[in-house]
Amino acid sequence: MANDTALFFGQFVRSPGTTGAVAPSSLRLARAICAPVPERGDPVVVELGPGTGVFTGEIQRRLGGRGHHLAVEINPRLATLLSDRHPGAKVVVDDAAKLPQILARHGLERADVVVSGLPWAAFPSELQERLLRAIIGVLAPQGAFTTFAYVHARTLPPAVRFRRRLSDLFEEVVAGRTVWGNVPPAFVYNARRPRP
């Protein structure tokens, strides 16, 4: 994990707008954000911004070899690391805003769950909107979208705007408990049932 932290920090220094954090997420945050991944059936799970793979490992554990796990990472170096560590996930180097096209290329119509590690509060409004529209475009009617936010950033204008857009686009949005063991502390947004 120390090597992951150094790698993550290096990627953050090179491109803070796309990496968005100085360290990988904790296993506790991974368990909280991946809770909607079904432990039965044959679900399609899409992961956005997997980084070094903390969420990826938890998704793979919950799937136990079932279903489809598509991980979309824009950083080629992190994507290579991810592919090596988690051969059960299909890792794609691409822009998450192209999600409908990415799923179509892989023969998938809809996602049952979208798990996001993207740095929403670091994105301008137009990028937030494009990404959210892409997610809504692939999510099944009863699908779940989970992402996280840092506690210290929740009152920043981009974070407030993001929370409002979630409420506009989903019938149910619930903020989970704070994961104090994460650096920095974070909480999970659970959004369900995208509005038509």
C-alpha positions in Angstrom: 0.0 0.0 0.0 2.9 2.4 0.6 3.9 2.0 -3.0 0.3 2.7 -4.1 0.3 5.9 -2.0 3.5 7.1 -3.6 2.2 6.2 -7.1 -1.1 7.9 -6.4 0.5 11.0 -5.0 2.8 11.2 -8.1 -0.2 10.9 -10.4 -2.0 13.6 -8.4 1.0 16.0 -8.7 1.1 15.4 -12.5 -2.6 15.9 -13.0 -4.6 17.0 -9.9 -7.8 17.6 -12.0 -8.1 14.0 -13.1 -6.6 12.2 -10.1 -8.4 14.4 -7.5 -6.9 12.8 -4.4 -3.4 12.5 -2.8 -3.9 8.9 -1.6 -5.9 5.9 -2.5 -9.3 5.3 -0.7 -9.5 3.1 2.3 -10.9 -0.4 2.5 -13.7 0.9 4.7 -14.7 3.4 2.1 -14.5 0.7 -0.5 -16.9 -1.5 1.5 -19.4 1.4 1.9 -19.3 2.5 -1.7 -19.6 -1.1 -3.1 -22.6 -2.1 -0.9 -25.1 -1.9 -3.8 -23.1 -4.5 -5.8 -25.4 -7.6 -5.8 -23.9 -10.8 -4.3 -26.2 -12.9 -6.5 -27.3 -13.0 -10.1 -25.3 -11.8 -13.1 -25.0 -8.0 -12.7 -23.3 -5.5 -14.9 -21.1 -3.3 -12.7 -19.3 -0.2 -14.1 -16.6 1.4 -12.1 -15.4 4.9 -13.0 -12.0 6.2 -11.9 -10.8 3.1 -10.2 -7.3 4.4 -9.6 -5.1 1.8 -7.9 -8.0 -0.6 -7.4 -9.3 -0.4 -3.8 -12.9 -0.3 -5.0 -12.1 -2.8 -7.8 -10.9 -5.4 -5.3 -14.1 -5.0 -3.3 -16.3 -5.2 -6.4 -14.5 -8.4 -7.5 -14.9 -9.9 -4.0 -18.7 -9.2 -4.1 -19.1 -10.5 -7.6 -17.2 -13.7 -6.9 -16.6 -14.4 -10.6 -20.2 -13.6 -11.7 -21.5 -10.9 -14.0 -19.5 -8.2 -15.8 -17.2 -5.7 -14.2 -16.1 -2.9 -16.5 -13.6 -0.4 -15.0 -13.0 2.9 -16.9 -9.8 4.6 -16.1 -8.5 7.7 -18.0 -4.9 7.3 -16.7 -3.0 4.7 -18.7 -0.4 4.0 -16.0 -3.1 3.3 -13.4 -5.1 1.2 -15.9 -2.1 -1.1 -16.5 -1.6 -1.5 -12.8 -5.3 -2.3 -12.4 -5.3 -4.9 -15.2 -2.4 -6.7 -13.7 -3.9 -6.8 -10.2 -7.5 -7.5 -11.1 -7.7 -9.8 -14.2 -11.4 -10.4 -13.5 -12.2 -6.8 -14.3 -12.3 -5.5 -17.9 -10.2 -2.4 -17.7 -10.7 0.3 -20.4 -8.6 3.4 -20.9 -11.1 6.0 -21.8 -13.1 9.1 -20.8 -16.1 8.2 -18.5 -18.2 10.8 -20.4 -18.2 8.3 -23.3 -19.9 5.6 -21.1 -22.8 4.7 -23.5 -20.3 4.1 -26.4 -17.9 2.2 -24.1 -20.7 -0.2 -22.9 -21.9 -0.7 -26.5 -18.3 -1.6 -27.7 -18.3 -4.3 -25.0 -21.8 -5.7 -25.9 -23.4 -4.3 -22.8 -26.7 -2.4 -22.8 -27.2 -1.3 -19.2 -25.4 -1.1 -15.9 -27.1 -2.4 -12.8 -24.6 -0.5 -10.6 -22.2 2.4 -11.3 -19.5 2.9 -8.7 -17.6 6.2 -9.1 -14.2 7.2 -7.7 -14.2 10.4 -9.8 -13.3 13.7 -8.1 -16.7 15.5 -8.6 -15.8 18.6 -6.5 -12.7 19.1 -8.8 -14.8 19.2 -12.0 -16.4 22.3 -13.6 -20.2 22.2 -14.0 -20.2 21.3 -17.7 -18.0 18.2 -17.0 -20.1 17.2 -14.0 -23.2 17.4 -16.3 -21.7 15.4 -19.1 -20.6 12.7 -16.8 -23.9 12.5 -14.9 -25.8 12.4 -18.3 -23.5 9.5 -19.4 -24.2 7.6 -16.2 -28.0 8.2 -16.5 -27.7 7.0 -20.1 -26.5 3.6 -19.1 -28.1 2.9 -15.7 -30.9 0.4 -15.6 -34.3 1.8 -14.3 -33.8 0.2 -10.9 -30.1 0.8 -11.0 -27.8 2.3 -8.3 -25.2 4.9 -8.6 -22.7 5.3 -5.7 -19.9 7.9 -5.3 -18.2 9.6 -2.5 -17.3 13.1 -1.3 -14.8 14.4 1.2 -16.2 15.8 4.4 -14.0 18.9 4.3 -15.2 19.8 0.7 -18.9 19.3 1.1 -19.7 23.0 1.3 -17.6 24.0 -1.7 -19.7 25.3 -4.6 -18.9 22.4 -7.0 -19.8 19.9 -4.3 -23.0 21.6 -3.5 -23.9 21.8 -7.2 -23.1 18.1 -7.6 -25.4 17.2 -4.7 -28.3 19.3 -6.2 -27.9 17.6 -9.6 -28.0 14.2 -8.0 -31.4 15.1 -6.4 -32.6 16.4 -9.8 -31.6 13.2 -11.6 -32.4 10.5 -9.1 -35.6 9.7 -7.2 -33.6 8.7 -4.1 -30.3 10.1 -2.9 -29.0 9.2 0.6 -25.7 10.3 2.1 -24.1 7.6 4.2 -22.2 7.9 7.5 -18.8 9.5 7.5 -15.9 7.1 7.0 -13.4 8.6 9.5 -10.7 6.0 8.7 -10.3 7.4 5.2 -7.7 10.0 4.4 -9.3 12.5 4.2 -12.6 11.5 5.8 -15.3 10.8 3.3 -19.0 9.8 3.0 -20.9 7.9 0.3 -23.8 9.1 -1.8 -26.2 6.3 -2.7 -28.5 7.4 -5.6 -31.2 5.1 -7.0 -33.8 5.0 -9.7 -32.7 7.6 -12.3 -35.5 9.9 -13.3 -36.7 9.5 -17.0 
